[in-house]
Amino acid sequence: MSGWLRPRIEAFFVEVGRFFVLLWRVFAWTPRPPYDFRQLGTQMVRIGVDSVPVVLLTALFTGGVMALQTFATLKRFNAEGYVGSLVAISMVRELAPVLSALILAGRCGSAMGAELGTMRVTEQIDALEVLATDPVHYLMVPRAWAATLMLPALVILANGIGIAGGYVVSVGLFGANPVTYMANTFQFMDWNDVSSGLVKSAVFGLLIAIVGCQKGFYTTGGAEGVGRSTTRAVVLASITILVSDFFLTKLLY
Amino acid sequence: MTAKPVQIRLRGVAKSFGGKRVLAGLDLDVHEGESLVVIGGSGTGKSVLLKHMIGLLAPDAGTVEVDGVRLADLDYREITTFRRRFGMAFQEGALFDSMTVWENVAFPLRRAGWPRERIAARVGECLDLVHLEGAEKKLPAQLSGGMRRRAGFARAIALTPKILLFDEPTTGLDPVIKAVIDGVIVDLRRSLGSTTVTISHDMKSTFRIADRIGMLHEGRIIAIGTPEEIRACPDGRVQQFIEGRADGPLSD
């Protein structure tokens, strides 16, 4: 094998290995005391509550643009009555989970990478270990569960606002009938559409937290290293979301 | 000195980072209750040595034994509990920067499940020992370098560890603060009776706090003995280092 390729392949497998080791440790530490509900609460506010405005804004405009695009297209087939169903099903099945996850990767994956990275280079993570506290238990368990719980909650909000965005555009801009539009929205949607979107987003939440923490946890090389970890946390989390989205969608339908 | 039981025993410890050999089959015994200072130039692996003693780093070869337990035999959960017998003070203090001084010192006690009143009492005691009364509510960023280290000491001694490790406690401080920190280290030892291992390249503080001095060079302990023995050591490298000369076998 060429000298250029081999170290890169090795590095790839090291990364994958670290990911699964950390994932396993998060599960292994979760049931063990002491339970740090204060940390969990702090993280839930930071990851969930603080992300509400940006997630809602994104969902509103995504719903609106979906209506704009599909209205123009479906009109060619005289099928503009189905805009409501199309917007709603695309939102709950795909757009709300994936877009919210990508926003969370940018907002929180990067923050986790930077925070843990700084703690690593200033020896705070070593200090945790010395103080008989496993850093996975103390830092990653609350972040992982906060992200896993809060992303589906954000997606529920995004679903509603996205559908509202589509409604505003269709009814306000294209003069669709409000009553038939609403009826149409829920006509073809079933529970599985919603639940599969929520299951996906829970998995995305966990992925974002593990990848962000992993990048921070293994930071080397001072301030520059922290910058590198932060960037990589976002890039890798986003890629992981998009790739796993494909396989999860395949699995869940 | 009569031979006290060995508390930390390192045998043939070797460690490399990315092909660079830092420790090359190092042997070292630390006896119960003594104050050992490991000296050596910057980048010779003194901190790496310290991190092996507490299991933050695992050796590529060789063994580290603490109180007769091989650290390599412990899994990651056992070692977490095992570390309660250690207190370690880091170079820059390594205080948790989102917590106040009080919360930093209380942290190990909270994690060990102490009740609230006992934590408050113990944090007060520890801050008194390092002369930091009144700084409880400050954040690490608001402290001077010397205060940060003392706060780090207070956190390290909170659980009255049997072994105390100090990683370059006086590096980058002015001479007066250095003397204060050395005094604090000597006081802590006297009041806790712990075994201490200190990493330093400052000869003045080394002679102030050491019962024994070991010199690390090229991954091995090249000389070890009482301060008098080290002062009289015939090895040119040791002499150059303790006298701080620019020319000699170390610079060749």
Interface residues (C-beta under 8 A of the other chain):
Chain A: R25 P34 M119 T122 E123 Q124 D126 A127 E129 V130 L131 A132 T133 D134
Chain B: K51 I54 L56 Y76 R77 T80 T81 R83 R84 F86 G87 M88 F90 Q91 E92 A94 L95 F96 D97 F107 P108 R110 R111 A112 G113 R155 A156 L159
